[in-house]
Amino acid sequence: MSVLTLARLTPREEALSPEQRAGGMIAYLQQVVLAPPLVHERGHAIFVNADSIWLGDAPCGIGTMTALSLRMRALLGEALRYDAAGIILAHSHPSGHCRPSGCDIAATRRLAEVARALDMALIDHLIFTVDAVYSMRAGGLV
């Protein structure tokens, strides 16, 4: 399934449930952040409207094997440029450990707080490894 654009949904895409569209976005994020070479943490975000339709996406950082420097100002600037209502953030853990670090949790909470002040929602922050995905929303951390 391709990532959906706001410009015009095809009849096939219009027939998809919100869960199916979300699944497509998650698969896309996984593909982007786990693209070879998998030697650095890589971050990427999808921006959506109030109906959770994809508006655009952008890289939001690259780091070391164990840390990612999130460029929050640039990320929120892109979200504002798209007039996004929501952000889905993802990054990779090349180490293979899917759980968020203390820095991941702190940065996510700060991003959610600043996004809220700009009338946006941080919908989720996903952490991908080759074998698993961790949803910070499902884990109660967003």
N, C-alpha and C positions, 0 to 999 in steps of 0.2 A: 504494500500500500504506500502511496506517495504522501508526502506532507501536503496538507491542504492549504490553499491560498484563499484569502478573503476576496480577491478580485471577482471570482465567479466559481462557485462549486459546480462540478459536473453533476449530471443527474445521478450518477453512481455514488458520488461523494455525498450528495444531499440525502441519499437513502441510508447512509451510515448512521448508526447511533452515536451519541456523544462518547460513549465508552470505546467504540471502534475508532473514532477519530483520535481519542486520547491514546489508544494503543499504537496508532500509527506515529504519533508524535514521540512517544517513548521509544519506539523502535528506531526512529530517526536519530534521536539524541544518543542512544546506545551506539549506533553506527558511527556517529561523528566523534564522540569522546574516546571510543576504543579503536579508532583508526590507527593503523601502524604508522610509525613505530611507537609502540606502547612503552616508552621509557620515561615519560613525564606525565604528571597529572595534567589533564586538559579540561577546561570548562567551556560550556556552551549554554546558551539560553534561547528559549522560544518565547515569543511575545504573542499574546492572544487578546481578542476583544472580549466584551462582556458575555458573549455567547460561547466562549472558549474556541473560537475559530482562529486558526493560525494567521498572524499578520506578518511575521518575519522572524528571523533568528540571527544570532551573532555569537562569535566566539567571545568568551569573557575571561580568558586567562590561560596561561600555561605556566607550569611550575617545575618542580623537581620530581624525583621519584616518590617523595613523601609529603609534598606540600604544594599548594596552589595559591598564587597571589591573585585574589579576586579584585578586579578593577571595578569597584562598585560604582564610581562616578560615571565611567564609560557605559557600564551596563544599564544604569538608570537613565542615562542620556539617550541610549538607543530605545529604551522602553517609552520614553516621552516622545521621541521622534515618531514612533509608530502609533502614539496615542493609545498605548496598551492599557487594558484593564487588569491584566494578569501576566505573571512571569513564571515559566517553568525552567528551573535551573538544573543543570546536570554537570557532574564532573567524574573523572575516572580515578580509580585507585589502582595503579599498576602493580602495587604490592600484593594484590589479591585479597586484602582485608577489606570487607565491604562496610564495616561499621564506621560512622563518622568520628572524626577526632574532636577533641575539645575546641580546636581552632575552627573546624567545619561548623560545629554547633554555634559558636559565638558569632561567626561571620553570617550564618544563615539567619540567626535571630536579629542581628543588626540590619541586614538587608530587608527582612520582613517589616521591621519597624520603620525604616526610611521609606520603603515602598508604600506602606499604609499612609504615611504622612503626605504622599503624592497621589493619594486615591487609587492605588494599585494594590493588588494582592500577590503575594508570593504563593503561588498555588502549591508548589512542591519543590524540593531539592532532592534530586536523585543521585545516588552514588553507584557507579557501575564498576564491576570487575568483569573479567572474562566469563566468570561462572555465575554471577549473581547481581542483583540490584537491591539497593536499600532505599526506601522512601522515608524521608525525614518527616513527612506529614503522617504517614501510617505509624511511624515510630513515636509520634507525639512531640516531635522537636520543632515543628513549624506551627 
